[in-house]
Amino acid sequence: MTDTVWMDTENDLLCCIDQRKLPNETTVLSLSKAEDIYFAIKTLAVRGAPAIGIAAAIGLYAVSARFHETESAGFFYALKKTADYLNAARPTAVNLSWALSRMVKTAERNIDKSVSEIKAALKAEALTIYSEDIAVCRKIGEYGVGLIKDGYRILTHCNAGALAAVRYGTALAPIYVAKEMGFTLHVFADETRPLLQGARLTAYELCANGIDTTLICDNMAASLMQKGQIDAVFVGCDRVALNGDAANKIGTLGVAVLAKTFGVPFYVCAPFSTVDFACPTGANIVIEQRAPEEVTELHYKQRMTHPKVKVYNPAFDVTPAEYITAFVTEKGILKPAELRNYKERHA
Ligand code: MRU
């Protein structure tokens, strides 16, 4: 399995697969300018909650490696300004601010050192964030596989696989581990309107990794569940509130309501970097609103609706805790109410 985001350590660059072009073209972006990194995150060249955090951390290092400041206070000021700028690229996934804040705190801890020592500390921290993601996603896979039986038919929404992290992903990690264990699974991938992360990315990476996959339109999940053809739902998430409400790609809430109606377990896979202990409930989560053209034009040969029609295009919705059977984390399987117990250790 190849990585989605990484650091070119010789040239101090952020590298990532350009997901806007998948599945038809695999191209790699190599970035070191703040504006280019911001644009790559904003336009979903790099996307998925863990991946945007890692890209921002590596990107912040790549930008700061090129700062000309020779004195620590000036360097820190420029670093903080760049971190704030990158953090504004997308509001919903907490991993972005989590990773950038780790980088800024690293610089703060080393503020009495020389600029070149601070740069070295930032490089090490970005590489740690990168390698931690691989280990954390692997753990999510190892815990999550305990919820899967050989022959399961699993529904997933959006893309919470390798392309949404460095490797393995979150919701797809248990599926990859199950495959390694010799399980035969079938995955149904919601196409995920309007940006088609399910059709373009999930179907692509699952098929490329030898997982039997069927693509469905978002409005087909109900009929599959009604016919008893889904054994479990696995999704990722972008921000979990302290009460266990979870924001994920628009359409996740509908899938959760269906799963409850038809008695299908609904699992949310998330590293602790996605839990926002400062956010009391899902009502406090800022939902990104995106451009109308994503709905009316982006994946059509020509605009497919009336020019005057209004468009509602929130990128995420919030699934209330009571619809979530369990969270699959790197620390184990937790009921939504159990998240609070981890506050002291992670907040
Ligand atoms: O807008 P996107 O494509 O970045 O949204 C991604 C999702 O909603 C994913 O399901 C979520 O980030 C979980 S990723 C492991």
Residues whose N, C-alpha, C, O or C-beta is under 5 A from the ligand:
A	BS01	MRU	R47 G48 A49 P50 H157 C158 N159 A160 A164 T170 Q197 G236 C237 D238 N248 K249
